Each structure stands twice: as structure tokens, then as C-alpha cells.
Amino acid sequence: MREFFSQFGKVVDSTVMLDRETGRSKGFGFVSLEDVNVQPLLGFGNLEIDGKLVSILPLSITWHSQLFKID
């Protein structure tokens, strides 16, 4: 995933979420890019990675802080 997204900018971090019991991908992950302007990526709609269509959604800081109850 890191390699794929590096074509859009410098990847700071990438994580594929795995099932704890099986170790298999849960089908989603997170990518952090150095350039926070993700509008060019969002314009693509679905992207294809390894033959699978993926949706690009921005992580909202508000949503993130509510999820983990950060004050």
C-alpha cells in the first residue's frame, strides 16, 4: 500500500488493518501523506490496488477525536 500511494506524495505511515485471530486483512487501512492536501486523490473516486477497488476517504480530525474521546 505504501508503494502504491507514494505516487501521490511522500507516505509518512501506512497500516493495513488485520484480523487478530486469522492475521488476514480486514479490507481497509490508513495512509498518512506528508502533504495534507488530499483533494487530488479524492477526485479519483475508486482506485484499483492489486486488482481490488478501494475508496479514498479523508480521516476527519473531529471524527478521530470523538472516536478516541480526546479532549
Stockholm file with secondary structure:
# STOCKHOLM 1.0

chainA/1-71         MREFFSQFGKVVDSTVMLDRETGRSKGFGFVSLEDVNVQPLLGFGNLEIDGKLVSILPLSITWHSQLFKID
#=GR chainA/1-71 SS CHHHHGGGSCEEEEEEEECTTTCCEEEEEEEEESSCCCHHHHTTCEEEETTEEEECCCCCHHHHHHHTTCC
#=GC SS_cons        CHHHHGGGSCEEEEEEEECTTTCCEEEEEEEEESSCCCHHHHTTCEEEETTEEEECCCCCHHHHHHHTTCC
//
